[in-house]
Amino acid sequence: MHVEVDVPRCVASGQCVLLAPDVFDQRDEDGLVVLLDENPPAELHDAVRESATVCSAAAIRLEKS
């Protein structure tokens, strides 16, 4: 799995961080998403998929790698 984020689309809701904190974080100054791991291990794929699904801004894109 390859993860991409569209930072300008992010609305800083933080749901991705709650679901997959090893893959996503938020910037301190404005709360926008920070991608920590663009190729997360298989054991995190379910959480990353759920993060993409619940992202209210549709700022997370997943691709097979």
HELIX and SHEET records of a PDB file:
HELIX    1   1 VAL A    7  ARG A    9  5                                   3    
HELIX    2   2 GLN A   15  LEU A   19  1                                   5    
HELIX    3   3 ALA A   42  LEU A   44  5                                   3    
HELIX    4   4 HIS A   45  VAL A   54  1                                  10    
SHEET    1   A 2 HIS A   2  VAL A   5  0                                        
SHEET    2   A 2 ILE A  60  GLU A  63 -1                                        
SHEET    1   B 2 PHE A  24  GLN A  26  0                                        
SHEET    2   B 2 VAL A  33  LEU A  35 -1                                        
END                                                                             
